[in-house]
């Protein structure tokens, strides 16, 4: 589903990952992180796709909101588990969205 974001500017955190073969608890933790993110001040939305490469883009009002999310206690535990068990590699990019546009057939 495409996230409904406000008029720019806002920020996008792009998390790209390659998973290990270990799946123990990953799905539940990923769902919990989205649930927690939705409760964070400044959270605007999320989009995610997984195949050989996983890409999750979350949208935020400000850099301060992104920093607060990175420091959220349960999120930090998930980050540690990801590095130890679930990811072969990942990269996080933080971008300022200055312009967006859309098409919706409906």
N, C-alpha and C positions, 0 to 999 in steps of 0.2 A: 504494500500500500504506500502511496506517495504521501509524505508528511505535508500537512497544511502549515505553512510558515507565514509569518507576517511580511509586510513590506520590508525590504532591506533598508539599512544594513543589519545583519545578524551574523552569527558565526557557525561554522560547520566543523565538526571533529570527524575526520575520516580515519577509521580503524580498519586496516587491511591485514589479513592474517592467513597463514598456512598452518593447518592443524596437524597434530600428531595423530597416531592411530588410537590413542587413549580417549575414550568418550565418557568415562566414569564421572557422572555429575555435571557434565558440560552443559547439556540442554537446560537442566533446571537452573543452573547458575546464570546462564545467558538470559533466561526468562526473568529471573529475579533482578538482574541488573537493569533490564528495561523497566521493570516495575518500580525500582528504586529511583531511576533517573527521572521518571515521570513525576515523582514527588519532589524533585529538587527545584529550588527557586531558579528561574531563568531557563528551564528546559522548554524547548519549543516543539520537538518531534524527533522521530527516528525512522530510518529506512535500513533494511538489511537484506543481504543476499548471500547465499553460501553454495559453492560448488567446489571446484578445486581450490579456489581462492575465496576467502570470506571477506566481505566488505560491509561494514556498518557505518552509517553516517548519522551522527546525532547533531541536532541544531540547538543553538543556545543564544540567549540575549546578549551575553557579554563574556569577555575573557575571565572576569571574576567568577562568573557562574561555572565556567569550565574548570577553573582551578579548584573551586569548592567540590565539584563532582569528583575530580581526581583524588581529592583528599578524604572523601566519604569513607568511613571505616570499613563497611562491608565490601565496598568496591575495591579498596586496597587489598583485602584478603583475596578477592577474585582475581585481581591482577597478579598477585603472587602465585596463586594456583595455576594461572594460565602460563606463566613463565616456567614453572616447575613441571607441568604435566601436559597441557593442552596445545601449546603452540610450538611449532618448529621455528617460526619467525613471525614477526609482526612489525608494522610501522604505523605510527599515529601522525596525522597531519592536521594542523589547525589553520583554518582559512576564514577570511572575512568575506562574506557574501555581499557584494555590492550591487548586484543586479540579478534578477531571476525572471523567468517567464514560463508560461505553461500552455498546454493544450489539453482539453478534456472533451471527448466526444459526447459525453452525457450531458 
